Amino acid sequence: MRLVRGTATAIGRIGWDPAVPLLPEAVSGFDAVIHLAGESIFGRWTAAKKSKIRNSRVSGTFNLASALARAREKPNVFVCGSAIGYYGNRGDELLSEESAPGAGFLAQACQEWEEATTPAVQADIRTVHLRTGIVLSPKGGALGAMLLPFKMGLGGRVGDGRQWMSWIDVQDMVGAIHHILKNDLLQGPVNMVAPKPVRNEEFVKTLANVLSRPAILPMPALAVKTLFGEMGEELLLASQKVEPGKLISSGYPFRQRELSKSLQHLLQT
């Protein structure tokens, strides 16, 4: 059953506006609820864009969590999106689910996003926050945006290339969510990343090798800040070395642990 914006016109859909309260009866009787909606974080972060990024996550999550908390038949589990942006720019520090939040716009937005699930938590609904890294899929996201320039031989490291990139194959993203639904012991934050993060320099070299293209055109940090502003600093230059502690300890069997094998499977099949 899908929650869709506007009025539902087909069977299997529930109409809602994330910005306004949702009727509890509309979401009563489900075993699990998965909420990943939010304004895209890509694009120059004007004041209006930042407001949309924050409000689409915080208001939408709070309204849905409140409806679930008041539903006659509550779900067994509420899985809600979040991001490793929660940790901010942390250099070479190894980050676990117990690590403190960082600084910056994304870190603050992620904290408020997770706090917005409070009504569900207080209603004793098992609630999980998906602290998601870079999801690798050729159909969109960061990898989708990188493919054209890299295929043209225009790729290269960003900044000094030393920043850590914590990634996850799209198959493992889906598989881990399924794992979470079935594992009653998992709750709170769960780092949705593969076990082996890589530095940006290694990431671009690996992608170029898989595509059989050079990666010799770096983008200096100054150019990133000039072109993309605050978004560039927090998304492209920030370093987050994140480990999937809860997924590993709960026995999730990663399909793709190595970046090269993940990219080969995604781009050469």
C-alpha positions as CSV (number, residue, x, y, z in Angstrom):
1,M,0.0,0.0,0.0
2,R,1.4,3.3,-1.0
3,L,1.1,6.7,0.6
4,V,0.8,9.2,-2.3
5,R,0.7,12.9,-2.5
6,G,-2.7,14.3,-3.4
7,T,-5.9,12.3,-3.7
8,A,-5.6,8.5,-4.1
9,T,-7.3,7.5,-7.4
10,A,-6.3,3.8,-7.5
11,I,-6.7,0.7,-5.2
12,G,-3.6,0.2,-3.1
13,R,-3.0,3.9,-2.5
14,I,-3.6,6.3,0.4
15,G,-3.7,10.0,-0.3
16,W,-1.9,12.4,2.0
17,D,-0.2,15.7,2.3
18,P,3.0,15.3,4.3
19,A,2.6,18.9,5.6
20,V,-0.7,18.4,7.3
21,P,-2.0,15.8,9.9
22,L,-3.0,12.4,8.7
23,L,-6.1,10.6,9.9
24,P,-5.2,7.7,12.2
25,E,-7.7,5.4,10.5
26,A,-5.9,5.8,7.2
27,V,-2.8,4.0,8.5
28,S,-4.4,1.6,10.9
29,G,-3.9,-2.2,10.5
30,F,-0.5,-2.4,8.8
31,D,2.3,-4.7,10.0
32,A,5.0,-2.3,8.9
33,V,5.4,1.3,7.7
34,I,8.4,2.5,5.7
35,H,8.8,6.2,5.3
36,L,11.6,7.5,3.1
37,A,10.1,10.7,1.6
38,G,11.9,14.0,1.6
39,E,12.9,16.9,-0.7
40,S,16.1,16.1,-2.7
41,I,19.2,17.4,-1.0
42,F,20.9,18.1,-4.4
43,G,21.0,21.6,-5.7
44,R,22.2,24.9,-4.3
45,W,21.1,25.4,-0.7
46,T,19.3,28.7,-0.8
47,A,17.2,29.6,2.3
48,A,14.1,28.3,0.5
49,K,15.8,25.0,-0.5
50,K,17.0,24.4,3.0
51,S,13.6,25.0,4.4
52,K,12.1,22.5,2.0
53,I,14.8,19.9,2.9
54,R,14.1,20.2,6.6
55,N,10.3,20.7,6.6
56,S,9.6,17.9,4.2
57,R,11.4,15.5,6.5
58,V,10.5,16.8,9.9
59,S,6.8,17.8,9.3
60,G,6.1,14.7,7.2
61,T,7.6,12.3,9.7
62,F,6.0,13.9,12.7
63,N,2.5,13.8,11.1
64,L,2.9,10.2,10.0
65,A,4.3,9.2,13.4
66,S,1.5,10.9,15.2
67,A,-1.2,9.2,13.1
68,L,0.5,5.8,13.7
69,A,0.6,6.5,17.4
70,R,-3.2,7.2,17.5
71,A,-4.1,4.3,15.1
72,R,-6.5,1.7,16.5
73,E,-4.2,-1.1,15.1
74,K,-0.6,0.1,15.4
75,P,2.2,-1.3,13.2
76,N,4.8,-3.6,14.6
77,V,7.6,-1.5,13.2
78,F,8.1,2.0,11.8
79,V,11.1,2.3,9.5
80,C,12.0,6.0,8.8
81,G,14.7,7.5,6.7
82,S,17.7,9.4,8.0
83,A,21.3,9.8,6.8
84,I,24.9,9.6,7.8
85,G,24.8,13.4,7.4
86,Y,23.8,13.1,11.1
87,Y,27.5,12.7,12.0
88,G,28.7,15.8,10.1
89,N,32.3,16.2,8.8
90,R,34.4,13.9,11.0
91,G,37.7,13.3,9.2
92,D,39.2,9.9,9.9
93,E,37.0,9.1,13.0
94,L,35.3,5.7,12.8
95,L,31.6,6.3,13.4
96,S,29.1,3.9,14.9
97,E,25.5,4.2,15.8
98,E,26.6,5.4,19.2
99,S,28.7,8.3,17.9
100,A,27.6,11.8,18.8
101,P,25.9,14.0,16.2
102,G,28.0,16.4,14.2
103,A,27.7,20.1,13.2
104,G,26.2,21.7,10.1
105,F,22.9,22.0,8.4
106,L,22.5,18.3,7.5
107,A,23.5,17.1,10.9
108,Q,20.9,19.4,12.5
109,A,18.2,18.4,10.0
110,C,18.9,14.7,10.6
111,Q,18.7,15.1,14.4
112,E,15.3,16.8,14.0
113,W,14.2,14.2,11.4
114,E,14.9,11.4,13.9
115,E,13.3,13.3,16.8
116,A,10.1,13.7,14.7
117,T,9.4,10.0,15.2
118,T,8.9,10.5,19.0
119,P,5.1,10.0,18.9
120,A,5.6,6.5,17.5
121,V,8.4,5.7,19.9
122,Q,6.2,6.9,22.9
123,A,3.4,4.6,21.6
124,D,5.8,1.6,21.9
125,I,6.0,1.1,18.1
126,R,9.5,-0.3,17.3
127,T,11.1,2.5,15.4
128,V,14.2,2.4,13.2
129,H,16.2,5.3,11.8
130,L,17.9,4.4,8.5
131,R,21.2,6.4,8.7
132,T,21.8,5.9,5.0
133,G,25.1,6.5,3.2
134,I,25.7,6.9,-0.6
135,V,23.3,4.4,-2.2
136,L,24.9,3.1,-5.4
137,S,22.4,2.8,-8.3
138,P,22.9,3.7,-12.0
139,K,19.4,5.0,-12.0
140,G,19.9,8.0,-9.9
141,G,21.5,9.5,-6.8
142,A,25.2,10.3,-6.6
143,L,26.4,7.5,-8.9
144,G,23.8,8.3,-11.5
145,A,25.0,11.9,-11.6
146,M,28.6,10.8,-11.9
147,L,28.2,8.4,-14.8
148,L,28.0,10.8,-17.7
149,P,31.2,12.9,-16.9
150,F,33.1,9.7,-16.0
151,K,32.1,8.0,-19.2
152,M,33.3,11.1,-21.1
153,G,36.7,10.8,-19.3
154,L,36.0,14.0,-17.3
155,G,36.0,12.4,-13.8
156,G,38.5,12.9,-11.0
157,R,38.9,13.3,-7.3
158,V,37.0,16.0,-5.4
159,G,39.2,18.3,-3.2
160,D,42.2,16.4,-2.0
161,G,40.4,13.1,-2.3
162,R,41.1,12.1,1.3
163,Q,37.5,12.4,2.5
164,W,35.8,9.1,3.4
165,M,32.8,7.9,1.4
166,S,30.5,5.4,3.1
167,W,28.4,3.7,0.4
168,I,25.9,0.9,0.1
169,D,24.8,-1.1,-2.9
170,V,21.1,-0.6,-3.7
171,Q,20.5,-4.3,-3.4
172,D,21.8,-4.2,0.2
173,M,19.8,-1.1,0.9
174,V,16.6,-3.1,0.1
175,G,17.9,-6.3,1.6
176,A,18.8,-4.5,4.9
177,I,15.4,-2.9,5.2
178,H,13.8,-6.4,4.8
179,H,16.2,-7.7,7.4
180,I,15.2,-4.9,9.8
181,L,11.5,-5.7,9.3
182,K,12.1,-9.3,10.4
183,N,14.5,-8.6,13.3
184,D,12.6,-7.5,16.4
185,L,15.8,-6.6,18.2
186,L,16.7,-3.8,15.8
187,Q,15.5,-0.4,16.8
188,G,16.8,3.2,16.9
189,P,19.6,4.3,14.5
190,V,21.0,1.7,12.0
191,N,23.9,2.7,9.8
192,M,22.9,1.7,6.2
193,V,26.4,1.4,4.8
194,A,28.7,-1.3,3.5
195,P,31.4,-2.6,5.8
196,K,34.3,-1.1,3.7
197,P,34.1,2.7,3.3
198,V,36.7,4.2,0.8
199,R,38.3,7.5,0.4
200,N,37.1,9.7,-2.5
201,E,40.3,9.2,-4.4
202,E,39.8,5.4,-4.3
203,F,36.2,5.7,-5.2
204,V,36.8,7.7,-8.4
205,K,39.7,5.4,-9.4
206,T,37.5,2.4,-9.0
207,L,34.6,3.8,-10.9
208,A,37.0,4.9,-13.7
209,N,38.5,1.4,-13.9
210,V,35.1,-0.2,-14.1
211,L,34.1,2.1,-16.9
212,S,37.6,1.8,-18.6
213,R,38.0,5.5,-18.6
214,P,40.7,7.9,-17.1
215,A,40.0,9.9,-14.0
216,I,42.5,12.7,-14.3
217,L,40.5,15.9,-13.9
218,P,40.2,16.7,-10.2
219,M,37.8,19.3,-8.9
220,P,39.6,21.6,-6.4
221,A,37.9,22.3,-3.1
222,L,37.7,26.0,-4.0
223,A,35.8,25.1,-7.2
224,V,33.4,22.9,-5.2
225,K,32.6,25.7,-2.8
226,T,32.2,28.2,-5.6
227,L,30.0,26.1,-7.7
228,F,27.9,24.3,-5.1
229,G,28.2,26.5,-1.9
230,E,27.2,24.9,1.4
231,M,25.9,21.8,-0.4
232,G,29.3,21.1,-1.8
233,E,31.0,21.5,1.5
234,E,28.6,19.1,3.4
235,L,28.0,16.6,0.6
236,L,31.2,16.5,-1.5
237,L,34.0,17.5,0.8
238,A,32.8,16.2,4.1
239,S,34.4,13.0,5.4
240,Q,32.3,10.3,7.1
241,K,33.9,6.9,7.9
242,V,30.9,4.9,9.0
243,E,30.6,1.3,10.1
244,P,27.4,-0.8,9.9
245,G,27.7,-2.1,13.5
246,K,24.1,-3.1,14.1
247,L,23.6,-4.8,10.7
248,I,26.8,-6.9,11.2
249,S,26.0,-7.8,14.8
250,S,22.4,-8.8,13.8
251,G,23.7,-11.1,11.1
252,Y,22.8,-9.3,7.9
253,P,24.5,-11.0,5.0
254,F,25.9,-8.2,2.8
255,R,25.6,-9.0,-0.9
256,Q,28.2,-6.5,-1.9
257,R,31.1,-5.7,0.5
258,E,33.7,-4.5,-2.0
259,L,33.2,-1.3,-4.0
260,S,34.7,-2.7,-7.2
261,K,32.4,-5.7,-7.2
262,S,29.4,-3.6,-6.5
263,L,30.2,-1.2,-9.4
264,Q,30.9,-4.1,-11.7
265,H,27.6,-5.7,-10.9
266,L,25.7,-2.4,-11.3
267,L,27.3,-1.2,-14.4
268,Q,28.4,-4.2,-16.4
269,T,25.2,-6.4,-16.2
